[in-house]
Amino acid sequence: EWSEFPAAAPILEAINAGALEVGYTGDLSFLTVYASGAPIKAIGGTRSDARTQAILVRGDSPIKSAADLKGKRLAGTRGGWGQFLINATLEKAGSRIEDATFAPLGPVDAKIALLAGSIDAWAVWEPYISYATLKDKARVVADGEGLTPTITFIVASDNAIATKRAAVQDLVQRLNKARLWSLDHLAEYAGSTAELTKLPEDVLLAAYTAQKT
């Protein structure tokens, strides 16, 4: 059974509650939950280009660089890639974390807030970056290059590993084969995923191309 989630937090909550057995999550979200003692394990993973995490602003925003984020209202996921990228970007630009206001918002709410002007910038990942830049005319003012490991983990519950080990191993092997195929067939991969997720094919192709580089 396949389920879609907008970010790592609800996936990890569902796995922890026993509603899901396996899911994909970002490295920082997984490590935060794992460190708290949740009965989950990372059973695989992929690394993407760090530029597939970025801080976005509206096309008409006066913000031109990371230095301009000081004093602004910045949104991202709490305890995951969003919050970490905001903190790391501010520090790299010579600002303190306290010099900006952090708004803990998931991708759906953050996108609405950015377009409405209630936040100044949004820290997010692909394919949200490609959607925002291609469809909403947003701009990238900073990215994760040199700041984030950008690893996506395949995560499973301890119960699934213990009771369905062979099936979980088979799934990981199938995912690995599919990943290797997708890297050489980006257009076909984007097309098939567009049918599944209903996201625009051009957005997915841009996102997958960015993740590969």
C-alpha positions in Angstrom: 0.0 0.0 0.0 1.4 3.4 -1.1 0.8 6.6 0.9 2.1 10.2 0.1 3.2 12.7 2.7 4.4 16.3 2.3 7.5 16.0 4.6 9.5 13.7 6.9 7.8 14.5 10.2 4.4 12.9 9.4 6.2 9.9 7.8 8.2 9.3 11.0 5.2 9.8 13.2 3.3 7.2 11.2 6.1 4.7 11.4 6.6 5.3 15.1 2.8 4.8 15.6 2.8 1.6 13.6 0.6 3.0 10.8 3.5 2.7 8.3 6.3 0.1 8.0 8.8 1.7 5.6 9.3 5.3 4.4 11.7 7.8 2.9 12.9 10.7 5.1 15.7 13.3 5.2 18.7 12.6 7.3 18.3 15.2 10.0 14.6 14.4 10.7 15.4 10.7 11.0 18.4 11.3 13.3 16.4 13.6 15.5 13.7 11.0 16.0 16.1 8.1 16.3 18.1 9.9 18.9 14.9 10.2 21.0 14.6 6.5 21.2 12.0 5.8 18.5 11.8 2.1 17.4 13.0 2.7 13.9 16.2 2.1 11.8 17.7 3.4 8.6 18.0 0.5 6.2 19.3 2.3 3.1 19.8 5.7 1.6 20.8 7.9 -1.3 22.8 11.1 -1.5 21.8 14.1 -3.6 23.5 17.3 -4.7 23.4 19.7 -1.7 22.0 22.4 -4.0 18.7 20.4 -4.0 18.1 22.1 -0.6 17.6 25.9 -0.9 16.2 29.0 0.6 13.6 30.6 -1.7 12.1 34.1 -1.9 9.4 35.6 -4.0 10.4 36.9 -7.4 9.7 40.5 -6.4 11.5 40.2 -3.0 14.2 42.7 -2.2 16.3 39.9 -0.7 19.2 39.2 -3.0 21.6 37.1 -0.9 22.0 35.2 2.3 23.2 38.3 4.0 19.8 39.9 3.4 18.1 37.3 5.5 19.1 39.0 8.7 16.0 40.3 10.5 13.6 38.5 8.2 10.9 35.9 8.9 12.1 32.5 7.6 10.1 29.3 7.4 11.1 25.7 7.3 10.4 22.3 8.9 11.3 22.2 12.6 14.1 19.7 13.4 14.8 18.8 9.8 16.4 20.2 6.6 14.5 23.4 6.7 15.5 24.6 10.1 19.1 23.3 9.8 19.6 25.1 6.4 18.3 28.4 7.8 20.6 28.2 10.8 23.6 27.1 8.8 23.0 29.8 6.1 22.7 32.6 8.7 25.9 31.5 10.5 27.8 31.3 7.2 26.6 34.8 6.3 28.0 36.1 9.7 24.6 36.5 11.3 23.3 34.9 14.5 20.4 32.5 14.5 18.6 35.0 16.8 19.0 37.7 14.2 16.0 36.2 12.2 12.6 34.8 13.1 12.0 31.1 12.5 8.5 30.1 11.5 8.1 26.3 11.8 5.9 25.4 8.8 5.6 22.3 6.6 6.0 22.7 2.9 2.3 23.2 2.0 1.8 26.0 4.6 5.2 27.6 3.9 4.5 27.8 0.2 1.2 29.6 0.9 2.8 31.9 3.4 5.6 32.8 1.0 3.2 33.7 -1.8 1.0 35.6 0.5 3.9 37.6 1.9 3.5 36.5 5.5 7.1 35.1 5.5 10.1 36.5 3.7 11.9 33.2 2.7 11.3 29.5 2.7 13.9 26.7 3.3 12.9 23.6 1.4 14.1 20.8 -0.9 13.3 19.2 -4.3 10.8 19.0 -5.9 9.4 21.9 -4.1 12.3 24.1 -5.3 11.6 23.3 -8.9 7.9 23.8 -8.5 8.3 27.2 -6.8 10.9 28.5 -9.4 9.1 27.2 -12.5 5.5 27.8 -11.5 5.5 30.4 -8.8 8.5 32.5 -10.1 10.4 32.2 -6.8 14.1 32.7 -6.6 16.9 30.8 -4.9 19.0 33.1 -2.6 21.0 30.4 -0.9 21.5 26.6 -1.0 22.9 23.7 0.9 26.2 23.5 -0.9 29.0 23.0 1.7 26.4 23.0 4.5 24.3 19.8 4.4 25.0 16.1 3.7 21.6 15.8 1.8 21.1 12.1 2.5 17.6 10.6 2.1 17.2 7.5 4.3 14.9 4.5 3.7 13.5 4.0 7.2 11.7 1.0 8.7 10.1 0.2 12.0 11.9 -2.2 14.3 8.7 -4.4 14.1 8.8 -4.6 10.3 12.5 -5.5 10.4 11.8 -8.2 12.9 8.7 -9.7 11.5 9.0 -9.0 7.7 12.8 -9.0 7.3 12.8 -10.9 4.0 10.1 -8.6 2.5 12.0 -5.5 3.7 15.2 -6.7 2.2 13.5 -7.5 -1.1 12.0 -4.0 -1.1 15.4 -2.3 -0.5 16.9 -4.3 -3.4 14.1 -3.4 -5.7 14.4 0.3 -4.7 18.1 0.2 -5.4 17.5 -1.3 -8.9 14.8 1.3 -9.6 17.1 4.1 -8.4 19.9 3.0 -10.7 17.5 2.7 -13.6 16.1 6.2 -12.9 19.5 7.9 -13.1 19.8 6.8 -16.7 16.2 7.4 -17.7 15.3 10.7 -16.1 12.6 11.7 -18.6 10.8 8.4 -18.3 11.1 8.5 -14.5 9.6 12.0 -14.4 6.8 10.9 -16.6 5.8 7.8 -14.6 6.1 9.7 -11.3 4.0 12.6 -12.7 1.2 10.1 -13.3 1.5 8.8 -9.7 1.8 12.1 -7.9 0.0 14.4 -10.3 2.9 16.8 -10.1 3.9 18.6 -13.4 6.3 16.5 -15.4 8.6 19.4 -16.1 8.9 20.1 -12.4 9.8 16.5 -11.7 12.3 16.4 -14.6 14.0 19.5 -13.3 14.1 18.1 -9.7 15.5 14.8 -10.8 18.1 16.4 -13.0 19.2 18.6 -10.0 19.4 15.6 -7.7 21.6 13.7 -10.1 24.2 16.5 -10.6 
